[in-house]
Structures are given as structure tokens and as C-alpha cells.
Amino acid sequence: MSMFSVQSGRPLVVAFEGWNDAGEAASTAVRAIIDRYNLVQGFGVETELFYDYQLVRPTIEFADDSRRIAWPTTSLFVPADLTTRVHALLGTEPSRSWPTFAATFLDEALAADITGIIVVGSMLADVPHSRPIEVTRTSDNADVRKLLGCERSQYEGPIGIPTVFAQFAEQVGIPTVAVWASVPHYVHNSPSPKVALALVEALKDITHADLDTVELAAAAIEWEKSVNEMAGSDDDMSEYIAQLEEQRDTANSEEASGDAIAEEFERFLRDTEEGDSR
């Protein structure tokens, strides 16, 4: 039995939009779970407690011929029937009160008898779009590392809500694994279906979920073609991508892919911290 299996366990798959969702890849992967298993929106937080509306703006939209305000929030998505075991948590990274935020949803997870948590994230990095997307798995739980054959993260530095949530989950006794993928930073302004596909494939492997990836795979092919066309009209960009490809190929030849993506993640966090301090 795996604590992450949709067949024998009661897993919770988690993603947060914003800083931890480059190319909308992490949220897209979690939405694939929500859509496949027809999960329905359940518990949600009071937005004023956790969000600064100047940092995370509400939006206005049409609904039934009238306009309404959509406030940033995070919600737990739960099964609509007794045969479904998987749950999902999806929303916007909160602006404040992270410990209370994490504890609030972990109380719900404990009440739902969640057996394992998969925290999904995507980050901007110096990686080429033209190579296979590398996905890293880490866990602070020795049993999880043995089960999934993953390592413990050696990173030290600034973190986002996914790491806070994972740490708090382990403290209350729920085994947790973090799954991350890198998005080429030169295409950060648009969704990255190729990265989302890699994360979905990782979720399929970890949870044994029956996920249809045909449409996402087609979108990934079109996305790569469009980036190729964009690079083809920009000599500087083409040269830069060629350098990234060479670096990736060298790293793979040295069997250093796992270390490389972890190092890229750590550099990304350090650069973000330095940028925030300026």
C-alpha cells in the first residue's frame, strides 16, 4: 500500500498559484486531478485573513449577466462520491499568516484521513525548452524517500508556502513529498504545457492516477514549436538557448541531472531573495 495511491490511500495533491507556479504548470497539473476525479469545491479560507489585496488583486467577472468580484482564495477540493479517495488543495499563495493558513488546511486534511500529501511546484530557471523537462522529488520523510527513491532536499534559504505546508504536514504526522519542475525563464509570460505535462506524468507515477494526457501532450508540442519559431527570429535568443542546451547535455552526460535541477532551484531562490532586498 502506498500512502500516495489514489487506489489504496487517501492522497492530497497541493499547488499554489503565484510565485510557486511558473508557467501555470503546477496549478495545471493539480487541475488535471480535480477534473479527472470530478472533485468538488469544499472548505475555503476567509480571504481577508490571509491575503493582501494590494499584492494579490481581486478580479471582476461576469456571471449570469451580472458582474461579481472574485477574491483570491484557496480551497480544498473533495470527492463527490465514496469511491473516490484523492483530494486536492488549490489556490493563491497567501500574503500573510502562513502558519495559521497551513494549520487550518491540515486540520481539514486530518479530518479527511489524508494518508499522504504531494506538494507540486514549478519555478523559473535557466533551462532549455527543447530538452526533456526534469522533475525533482524530495522529502524529509525517510519512509517516503525509500518508497519513491528520492532524496532529502539540501536547500537552505528563503521558501514559499509549499515548503511551509510540507514541513507542517510532517509535523502533524502526514507523510509528504515535494515535486518540482523548471520552466525556461525566457518564456515566463505564457503557460508552459510541456512543464505541466511532466508534472502530470510525475503525479501519475506517484499516485497511480488514471490521467488522460493526450490534449496536454498536443499542447506541449505546439508550445515547443512556437518557442522554436520565436527563437528562430532572434539570434541572441537562439545563441542563448544553444548554450543552455550544451549545459544540459553536459550535465546529463555526467549523470548530474538531479543535482543540477536542485542547484538551479536553490539559485532561483537566492536570486529572488536578493531581488526582494534591493
C-alpha distance (Angstrom), angle and dihedral (degrees) to the residues before:
residue distance angle dihedral
M1 . . .
S2 3.81 . .
M3 3.78 119.9 .
F4 3.82 87.0 -143.0
S5 3.81 98.0 50.7
V6 3.81 118.7 113.8
Q7 3.80 86.6 -149.5
S8 3.80 103.3 50.2
G9 3.80 105.1 13.3
R10 3.79 137.8 45.2
P11 3.82 103.5 -117.9
L12 3.78 127.2 -175.2
V13 3.82 116.3 -149.5
V14 3.81 114.0 -157.4
A15 3.81 136.3 -166.5
F16 3.78 134.8 159.2
E17 3.79 125.4 -153.0
G18 3.78 117.6 -130.6
W19 3.79 128.2 38.8
N20 3.81 92.7 8.5
D21 3.81 95.8 47.0
A22 3.80 107.3 67.9
G23 3.79 111.8 178.6
E24 3.81 88.0 5.5
A25 3.79 85.2 -88.8
A26 3.81 99.3 134.1
S27 3.79 95.0 46.0
T28 3.81 90.6 46.0
A29 3.80 90.3 54.1
V30 3.80 92.8 50.9
R31 3.80 91.6 45.7
A32 3.81 87.2 56.5
I33 3.81 87.7 61.6
I34 3.81 92.4 45.5
D35 3.80 92.7 49.9
R36 3.79 96.6 42.7
Y37 3.80 94.4 52.0
N38 3.81 96.7 35.0
L39 3.78 92.5 -123.4
V40 3.78 115.5 -174.6
Q41 3.76 127.7 -141.5
G42 3.77 111.7 -97.8
F43 3.79 132.4 159.9
G44 3.81 117.1 14.9
V45 3.80 133.3 178.0
E46 3.79 129.3 -111.2
T47 3.79 99.4 -99.8
E48 3.81 98.1 -147.5
L49 3.81 90.4 61.7
F50 3.79 94.8 58.7
Y51 3.81 110.6 20.9
D52 3.79 133.6 72.4
Y53 3.79 103.3 -150.6
Q54 3.81 92.1 -154.7
L55 3.80 89.2 60.1
V56 3.81 97.3 36.4
R57 3.78 107.4 30.6
P58 3.80 122.1 -150.0
T59 3.80 115.1 -127.1
I60 3.77 133.2 -141.2
E61 3.79 122.5 -132.5
F62 3.77 142.2 167.8
A63 3.80 119.9 -100.0
D64 3.82 123.7 170.4
D65 3.81 93.0 -13.8
S66 3.77 92.5 -52.4
R67 3.78 133.2 90.9
R68 3.78 122.4 -115.7
I69 3.79 136.6 178.3
A70 3.80 117.9 -112.2
W71 3.79 109.5 -153.0
P72 3.81 122.7 -155.0
T73 3.78 110.0 -102.3
T74 3.78 145.9 141.7
S75 3.79 124.6 -121.9
L76 3.76 139.0 -169.5
F77 3.81 113.0 -127.9
V78 3.78 113.8 -150.3
P79 3.82 137.3 -172.0
A80 3.78 118.0 -85.2
D81 3.81 91.9 -150.4
L82 3.80 139.2 31.9
T83 3.80 94.7 -109.8
T84 3.82 93.8 65.2
R85 3.78 116.8 82.4
V86 3.80 105.7 174.2
H87 3.83 122.2 95.0
A88 3.81 130.9 -170.2
L89 3.79 137.0 -153.2
L90 3.79 116.5 -158.1
G91 3.77 134.3 163.8
T92 3.78 146.7 95.4
E93 3.78 122.5 -45.5
P94 3.82 106.0 -101.2
S95 3.79 120.6 -116.1
R96 3.80 97.1 -140.2
S97 3.82 147.3 -0.7
W98 3.79 93.4 48.4
P99 3.82 96.1 167.8
T100 3.82 91.7 53.4
F101 3.80 90.8 43.7
A102 3.81 92.6 52.6
A103 3.80 93.4 43.4
T104 3.81 91.3 50.3
F105 3.79 94.1 56.8
L106 3.79 94.1 38.6
D107 3.81 88.4 57.4
E108 3.80 86.5 57.0
A109 3.80 90.8 46.8
L110 3.79 92.0 52.4
A111 3.80 90.7 48.1
A112 3.82 88.8 52.5
D113 3.83 91.5 50.8
I114 3.80 92.4 -119.5
T115 3.81 108.8 -171.6
G116 3.80 100.2 -167.5
I117 3.80 140.5 5.5
I118 3.81 127.3 -141.8
V119 3.80 112.3 -163.7
V120 3.81 111.7 -160.7
G121 3.80 125.7 -160.4
S122 3.78 142.2 163.8
M123 3.80 127.1 -156.9
L124 3.78 138.4 -168.8
A125 3.78 112.1 -109.9
D126 3.80 145.1 157.2
V127 3.80 95.0 -90.8
P128 3.82 130.9 129.0
H129 3.79 120.1 -110.9
S130 3.80 90.7 -144.6
R131 3.79 97.6 66.6
P132 3.84 129.0 72.0
I133 3.79 112.3 -78.8
E134 3.77 111.6 -108.7
V135 3.80 117.0 -141.0
T136 3.78 121.6 -161.8
R137 3.80 126.5 -155.8
T138 3.79 123.2 -162.3
S139 3.77 135.5 170.1
D140 3.79 138.8 177.1
N141 3.80 88.7 -149.0
A142 3.81 115.0 94.4
D143 3.80 93.0 -153.7
V144 3.79 91.3 52.4
R145 3.81 91.7 48.6
K146 3.78 89.7 52.8
L147 3.81 93.3 45.9
L148 3.81 96.4 48.0
G149 3.78 99.6 28.5
C150 3.80 92.3 -123.6
E151 3.79 134.5 136.8
R152 3.77 136.6 -118.5
S153 3.80 113.5 -102.9
Q154 3.79 113.5 -108.4
Y155 3.79 93.0 -164.5
E156 3.80 121.2 129.0
G157 3.80 120.4 -176.4
P158 3.81 142.8 62.5
I159 3.79 116.8 -10.3
G160 3.79 142.2 -168.6
I161 3.78 132.6 -129.6
P162 3.86 93.6 -84.7
T163 3.81 90.8 65.8
V164 3.80 91.9 44.1
F165 3.79 89.9 50.7
A166 3.81 92.2 48.1
Q167 3.81 92.7 49.3
F168 3.79 93.1 48.6
A169 3.80 90.8 46.9
E170 3.79 91.4 56.4
Q171 3.80 89.7 48.2
V172 3.80 91.3 58.1
G173 3.79 91.8 46.0
I174 3.82 103.7 -99.4
P175 3.85 112.7 131.8
T176 3.79 110.8 -125.9
V177 3.79 138.8 -168.1
A178 3.81 126.7 -169.7
V179 3.81 117.9 -143.2
W180 3.81 118.2 -166.7
A181 3.79 136.8 173.9
S182 3.81 132.6 -173.9
V183 3.81 125.5 -118.7
P184 3.84 119.3 -156.4
H185 3.79 104.1 -106.8
Y186 3.81 93.0 -142.2
V187 3.82 90.6 68.0
H188 3.79 97.4 41.9
N189 3.80 95.4 124.6
S190 3.80 95.6 71.6
P191 3.81 137.7 47.2
S192 3.80 114.9 -83.9
P193 3.82 108.3 -143.1
K194 3.80 92.3 175.5
V195 3.80 90.2 61.2
A196 3.80 91.5 42.7
L197 3.81 88.9 52.5
A198 3.80 91.2 53.3
L199 3.81 90.4 51.7
V200 3.81 91.9 47.5
E201 3.79 89.8 51.8
A202 3.80 89.2 50.9
L203 3.81 90.3 50.8
K204 3.80 90.3 50.0
D205 3.79 89.9 53.3
I206 3.81 95.2 46.8
T207 3.82 99.6 39.7
H208 3.84 101.1 28.0
A209 3.80 86.2 -129.6
D210 3.79 118.0 168.5
L211 3.80 99.4 -125.7
D212 3.80 124.8 168.3
T213 3.82 108.8 -138.0
V214 3.82 99.7 174.2
E215 3.82 96.2 106.7
L216 3.79 93.5 41.0
A217 3.81 91.2 49.0
A218 3.81 90.7 52.0
A219 3.80 90.3 49.1
A220 3.81 89.8 49.9
I221 3.81 91.2 55.0
E222 3.80 91.9 49.7
W223 3.80 90.9 46.3
E224 3.81 92.2 53.7
K225 3.80 90.7 47.8
S226 3.80 91.5 51.4
V227 3.81 92.1 50.0
N228 3.81 89.7 48.5
E229 3.80 89.6 53.4
M230 3.79 91.8 48.2
A231 3.81 91.5 49.5
G232 3.79 91.5 45.9
S233 3.80 90.5 64.2
D234 3.81 94.1 48.5
D235 3.81 117.4 63.6
D236 3.81 94.3 -168.4
M237 3.78 91.9 51.2
S238 3.82 92.0 46.9
E239 3.79 90.8 51.4
Y240 3.79 91.6 48.3
I241 3.82 92.5 49.6
A242 3.81 89.9 49.3
Q243 3.81 88.8 55.4
L244 3.80 91.0 50.5
E245 3.81 90.5 48.9
E246 3.79 90.6 52.0
Q247 3.78 91.4 49.4
R248 3.81 91.7 49.0
D249 3.80 93.3 47.7
T250 3.79 90.9 49.3
A251 3.80 91.8 48.7
N252 3.80 91.4 49.6
S253 3.76 92.4 48.3
E254 3.79 88.7 55.5
E255 3.81 90.2 49.1
A256 3.78 88.2 -119.8
S257 3.80 99.0 126.1
G258 3.80 96.1 116.3
D259 3.79 92.9 47.7
A260 3.79 90.8 44.2
I261 3.80 95.5 56.0
A262 3.80 91.1 44.2
E263 3.80 89.9 51.1
E264 3.81 90.0 47.7
F265 3.81 90.1 52.3
E266 3.78 91.9 50.0
R267 3.80 91.9 48.9
F268 3.81 89.7 49.6
L269 3.80 91.3 53.9
R270 3.81 92.5 46.4
D271 3.80 92.0 49.4
T272 3.80 90.4 49.2
E273 3.80 91.3 51.1
E274 3.80 91.1 50.0
G275 3.80 90.9 47.9
D276 3.79 91.9 51.2
S277 3.80 91.4 50.9
R278 3.81 93.4 53.8
